[in-house]
Amino acid sequence: MGRPGRLTPAGVRAFVESVLDLIYPPSLYCSCCGNLIDETRTYNLCDHCIRHIRWDQDPPRERDGMRTLRCAQYGIYERTLIFSLKYNGHRYIARDIAEMMRDRLEGSGIFFDVIVPVPLNPSKERARGFNQAALIAKHLGRLTGADFVPRALRRTRDTRPMRGLSPTEREENIRGSIEPDMETAERIRGRTVLLLDDFYTTGATALECRKALMHAEPADVIFIAFAAKY
C-alpha cells in the first residue's frame, strides 16, 4: 500500500474547521457578531445584525454595459461578514451569503444558466486555502440548480492589493491579468453567465472578468456582489 499524501496547511485548516463545525454548529451563533442564536434565524444572523445590514432592493444597475446587482450596501456589518469568511476561515458564512444572493436574484427577475466566480490571485488562494467567491458560487449553484464553473477564469499574474488605489490605478493594476479557460468555453457559449464576487468597489475587476468571458461567446454576463459601494 502507498503512503497517504501529506496534508497541506490549508488542508489541515479545512479539516479542523469541519470538526469544529460538528462540535459547535454555526447555526448556534450569529455569523456577523457571534452572539448566541437559534437555528430559526434567517441567514444565521441575530435580530440586531439583520436590522443593521443595509439591504438593497433596487433593480439591477447598468454599469459600463453590464447589469450589476448587490445584496447590500458596503458597510461595517457587511464587511464583518466577508472578513470573517476570508480572513478568519469561517467557510460556513459562504452558505449564508449564497442564500442572500439567491433571495436577491429571485426578487430581481434575473435568470442565468451558469455561475462563474471572480478568480483570486494564485498566491492569495494558496495562502488562504480557498477562493471565497468560488465557495459562495458553489453553494449558490446548489441552491439554484445553475451550472457552477469554478475555473472558467484564471489570473495570469499576481496583482497589487487594490486597497488604497485610485479608480485609474485599479484599472491599470488589473488590466490583462485575467483570461478565460477555453477548455470550459463550451459550458459558457450561448448561455447567460452570472459573474460573482464578494465585494464591488470601482468595478475594475468585474469588467476585466467580463472582457475575458466574452471570448467564450456567452449570451450575456450579469454581475452580482454581496456588497458594493455604489
N, C-alpha and C positions, 0 to 999 in steps of 0.2 A: 504494500500500500504506500502511496505517496504521502509525503508530509503535507499537512494542511498549510495553506497560504497564511502569511502573517498579516494581521490587521494593520491598516494604516491608522495614524492618529485620528483622521476623520471617521474611519470605520469604528474605532473604539468609542469616540464620542457618540456616534449614532446608536451603538449598542447600549451604552449607559443611559442615553436618553429614553430609549424604548423600554428599558427596565424600570426607570423612574416613572414613566407614564403608566405602567401597570400598578406600581405602588401608590403613586399619587396622581390619579386620573385628572387630566387638565380641566375637565368639566367641573371640578370642585372649586376652582379658583378663577377669578376674573382674568382674562387674557391680557388686559391692559394694566390694571393696578395690583393684581394678585390677591384681592380680598376674597374671602370665602363666599361662594355662591352655591346654588343648587343646579342640577342638570337641566332645569326647565328654562334657563336664561337664554335669550336669543344671542347667538354668536359668542356664547361664553363670556358675556360682558355683564358687569353689575349695573344696577339702575343708574348710579352716578355716571359711570363712563359712557353708557349708551346714550345718555341725555347730552353729554358734552361733545360727542363726536359730531362734527358739522356735516351732516349728510347732505348730499347733492341730489336733487330730484329734477334738475333741469334737463331738457332734451340734449342729445349729443351736439357737440360743437364741431364746426368745420375749421380745421387749422391746417393751413398750407396744403389744401386738397385732400386731407384725411379726416374722417369723422373720429372724434375722440370723446371718451366717456370717463367719468371718475365716480367713485363711490362717495367720496368725501373731499372737502377742502383740506389743505395741508395745515396741520396744527399740532399742538403738543400731544394730544391723545392719539392722533393718527400716527405721529412719528414714534411714540412709545411702542405701539403695536409692531410696527415694522422693525424697529431697532431690537425688540425682544426676539423677533424671528431671526434677523440677520446676525446679530452680534452676541446674543445670549443662547442661540441654538435651540430656541423653543419652536421646534418644527410644527407642532400641533396648531400653531397660530395660522399656518398656511391653510388649514382646513376652514378655520373661521373666516378668513379673508375670501376664500373661494365661495363660501356661502353668501357673503355680502355681494360679491360680484355677480353670482347667479341671480340674486334677487334684483339687483340693479339692472341687469340685462333684460330680465323678464319684464320689468316695468318700462323699459325704453323702446320696446318693439324691434330691437336689433336681432337679426338672425345671422348665424355663421355656421360654417361646417368644420373649420379647423382652428385649433388653438396653438399659437406659436409664442414661446416666451422670449423676451429680450435676453440675449446671451450675456454672460458675465465674463469679465476679464479672466483668462485662464489661471493666472497666479492667485487671484482672489478666490476663485472657485476651489482651487486645490487647498488653500489655507482654511477656507470656511467649511469645506466638505460638501457643499451643495450650492445650487443657484436658487435663491428664494423665489424668483419669478417662475422658474420651472416647477418648483414644488406647488405653488399656488395653481399654476396652469394644469398640473396633473390632477389635482383634486377637482378643479372646475370641469375638466373633461369627464370625470366620473359622474359629476352632478348633472351635467347637461347632455351627455352622450356624444359630444363633439370629438373629433379625431385629434388627439394630442400628439404633436410632432415636436419632441424636445430639442432636436438638433437641426432644425431647419435653417438656423442661422449660426454663424460662428464668428468669433473675434479673430482677426488676423494678427493682432498685436495688442499688447497691454497699452492702455492709455493713462494719462494723468488723472488723478481724482478730480471729479467735476466740481466739488465743493469749493467755493471761492472764485470760480472762473466766471467771467462775463459771458453773456449770450454768444458773442462773437468768438470768444476763446473756446467755448464749449463746442461750437460747430467745427472749428479748426481741429480741436483735440480728437473728435470722434470721426472726422471725415476719412473715409477709406479704410476704416478699421473693422468693418462688418461685411461679411459676404455670405451668400446662400450656399447651402449644401445641395448641389444639383442632383445628388443621388435621391433626395427626398422630393424633388421637384414634382414628380407625378402625383404625390399626395396633396399638392397645393394647386396645381394647374387647374384653372377654371372654377375654383372654389372660393368662397368668402372666408378670409383669414381674420381671426381675432388675435391681434398682437397684444401681448400682456406684459405689464411691468408693475412694480410696487409703487414707485413714485413717478411723477411727471413734473418737470420744472420748466425748462425752456423749450422742450420738445426736440432738442438736437438729436438725442439718441433714438427716439421713436421714428423720426423722419429718416435717419440713416438706415434703420432697420427696414422701413417701408421701401426705400430705394433698392435695397438688396433683395427684398422679397419679390419685387416686380420682375426680376429676371426669371422667376419661376412661373410667371404669367397667371397670377390669381385673378379671380373675377373682381375682387375688391379686398382692401385691407382696412380694418377698423381697429382702433387702439383703445384699450382700457387700462386704467391705473387705479390702484386702491385710493391714492390721494394725489391731488395736484394743486399747484399754486395759482393757476389761472383763475 
